C-alpha cells in the first residue's frame, strides 16, 4: 500500500513537469533512451529536426502569449491558436520517432529554450516583432518543408504523410504574420534576417 501511494505521488509529480522539459511529447511518461537509436536515413533526420523545431515553435508562442496578456492582449487568441497547432505538429513527429525507435534530436531542449527566450524578448518589443518572428521562422520552415515533401514522396511515405499534415497550418501562420508586418521598419527587417539565419542554422545543425 505504501509503495503504491509513493508511486502515485511520484507519477503525479512527473505529470506536472512543464512541457518545456517534458521527456514525452506522445503521452507516455518517459521513453527508455537506451532502447532508441540515432536517426540514420535522410528521411529520419528530417523528421528528427522537424520535431525539435516544433518544440522551438511551441515555446516561442508560449512565451509570446504570456507577455501578450500584459503587452498586446489582442494577440493572445491568435498566439494560443498557433501554439495549439504547433503542439499538434510536435506530436505528429514525436509519434513517427517513437514508432520507428528513433532518438530525438540533440537540439530538442536547446530549441525549446531558445524559442522561449526569443518569444519572450519579441513579445516585450511588441506586435511588430511578434509578427516578424513568425514570418521569418515560417519563411524558412516552409521552404524546407516543400523540399522535404518532394524528397520523401519517393523515399519514406510515412514521413511524407507527417510533413503533408502540417504544411497548411504553417502557411496560414506565415500569411497572417505577413499581413501584420510593420513595413519599412529597420528593426523589423533586421529581426527578420536574424531569425531567418538562426532558424537555418538550427536546421542545418540538426541534419548533420
C-alpha positions in Angstrom: 0.0 0.0 0.0 2.8 2.5 1.0 4.7 1.6 -2.2 1.6 2.2 -4.3 1.0 5.6 -2.6 4.6 6.6 -3.2 4.3 5.5 -6.8 1.1 7.6 -7.3 2.8 10.7 -5.7 5.8 10.3 -8.0 3.6 9.9 -11.0 1.6 13.0 -10.1 4.8 15.0 -9.8 6.0 13.8 -13.2 2.7 14.8 -14.8 3.3 18.4 -13.6 6.6 18.8 -15.3 6.3 21.7 -17.8 6.2 20.7 -21.5 9.4 22.7 -21.9 11.3 20.0 -20.1 8.9 17.2 -20.9 10.5 13.9 -21.9 7.3 12.8 -23.6 5.6 14.5 -26.4 3.5 11.5 -27.0 1.6 11.0 -23.8 3.9 8.4 -22.4 5.7 9.3 -19.1 9.2 8.5 -20.2 11.0 6.9 -23.1 13.8 4.5 -22.3 16.5 6.3 -24.1 18.8 3.3 -24.2 16.4 1.5 -26.4 16.3 4.2 -29.0 18.7 4.5 -32.0 20.0 7.6 -33.7 18.3 8.8 -36.9 20.1 7.0 -39.8 18.4 7.9 -43.1 18.0 11.4 -44.5 14.2 11.0 -44.1 14.6 10.1 -40.4 16.9 13.1 -39.8 14.3 15.4 -41.4 11.6 14.2 -39.0 14.0 14.4 -36.1 14.9 18.0 -36.9 11.2 18.9 -37.5 10.3 17.5 -34.1 13.0 19.7 -32.4 11.9 22.7 -34.5 8.3 22.3 -33.4 9.4 22.3 -29.8 11.1 25.6 -30.5 7.9 27.0 -32.1 5.7 25.8 -29.2 7.9 27.7 -26.8 8.1 30.9 -29.0 4.3 31.1 -28.9 4.1 30.1 -25.3 6.4 33.0 -24.2 4.8 35.5 -26.6 1.3 34.5 -25.2 2.4 35.2 -21.6 3.8 38.6 -22.5 0.9 39.5 -24.7 -1.5 39.2 -21.8 0.1 42.4 -20.5 1.6 43.9 -23.6 -0.8 43.1 -26.5 -4.0 41.5 -25.4 -5.4 41.5 -28.9 -2.8 38.9 -29.9 -3.5 36.4 -27.2 -6.1 34.4 -29.1 -4.0 34.1 -32.2 -0.9 33.1 -30.3 -2.9 30.4 -28.4 -4.2 29.0 -31.7 -0.8 29.0 -33.3 0.6 27.2 -30.2 -2.1 24.6 -30.3 -1.2 23.9 -34.0 2.5 23.6 -33.1 1.7 21.2 -30.2 -0.2 19.0 -32.6 2.6 19.1 -35.1 5.2 18.2 -32.5 3.1 15.2 -31.5 2.9 14.1 -35.2 6.7 14.0 -35.5 7.1 12.5 -32.0 4.8 9.6 -32.9 6.9 8.9 -36.0 10.1 8.8 -33.9 8.6 6.5 -31.3 7.1 4.2 -33.8 10.5 3.8 -35.5 12.5 3.7 -32.3 14.4 6.8 -33.2 16.1 9.1 -30.6 15.1 12.7 -30.7 17.4 15.5 -31.9 20.2 16.6 -29.5 19.0 20.2 -30.1 15.5 19.4 -28.8 15.8 21.2 -25.5 18.1 23.9 -26.9 15.3 24.7 -29.4 12.8 24.9 -26.6 15.0 27.2 -24.5 16.0 29.3 -27.5 12.4 29.6 -28.7 11.2 30.7 -25.2 13.9 33.4 -25.0 13.1 34.6 -28.5 9.4 34.6 -27.8 9.8 36.5 -24.5 12.0 39.2 -26.0 10.0 39.8 -29.1 6.8 39.7 -27.1 8.2 42.6 -25.0 9.2 44.5 -28.1 5.6 44.4 -29.3 3.2 43.2 -32.0 5.5 44.1 -34.9 8.3 41.9 -33.5 5.9 39.1 -32.9 4.7 39.2 -36.5 8.3 39.5 -37.8 9.4 36.4 -35.8 6.6 34.2 -37.1 7.0 35.4 -40.6 10.8 34.8 -40.6 10.6 31.4 -39.0 7.8 30.2 -41.3 9.5 31.6 -44.3 12.5 29.3 -43.7 10.4 26.4 -42.5 8.1 26.3 -45.5 11.0 26.3 -47.9 12.4 23.2 -46.1 9.0 21.5 -45.8 8.5 21.8 -49.6 11.9 20.3 -50.2 11.2 17.5 -47.7 7.8 16.7 -49.3 9.4 16.4 -52.7 12.1 14.1 -51.4 10.0 12.0 -49.0 7.3 11.1 -51.5 9.8 8.7 -53.1 11.7 7.6 -50.0 9.5 7.4 -46.9 5.8 7.6 -47.3 5.1 7.7 -43.5 7.5 10.7 -43.1 5.9 12.3 -46.2 2.4 12.0 -44.5 3.7 13.7 -41.4 5.1 16.7 -43.3 2.0 16.9 -45.5 -0.2 17.2 -42.4 1.4 20.4 -41.1 2.0 22.5 -44.3 -1.3 24.2 -44.4 -1.1 25.4 -40.8 2.4 26.7 -41.3 1.3 28.6 -44.5 -1.6 30.1 -42.5 0.8 31.3 -39.8 3.1 32.8 -42.4 0.4 34.6 -44.3 -1.2 36.0 -41.1 2.1 37.3 -39.9 2.9 38.8 -43.3 -0.3 40.8 -43.2 0.7 42.1 -39.7 4.2 43.2 -40.5 5.2 46.8 -40.0 6.7 47.6 -43.4 9.8 49.7 -43.9 10.8 49.4 -40.2 14.5 49.0 -39.8 14.2 46.9 -36.6 11.6 44.6 -38.3 13.9 44.0 -41.3 16.9 43.3 -39.1 14.9 41.0 -36.8 13.6 39.0 -39.8 17.1 38.5 -41.2 18.5 37.4 -37.8 15.6 35.0 -37.1 15.9 33.5 -40.6 19.7 33.0 -40.1 19.2 31.3 -36.7 16.4 29.1 -38.0 18.5 28.0 -40.9 21.5 27.2 -38.6 19.3 25.1 -36.3 18.0 23.1 -39.3 21.5 22.5 -40.8 23.0 21.6 -37.4 20.2 19.0 -36.8 20.7 17.4 -40.2 24.4 16.6 -39.6 
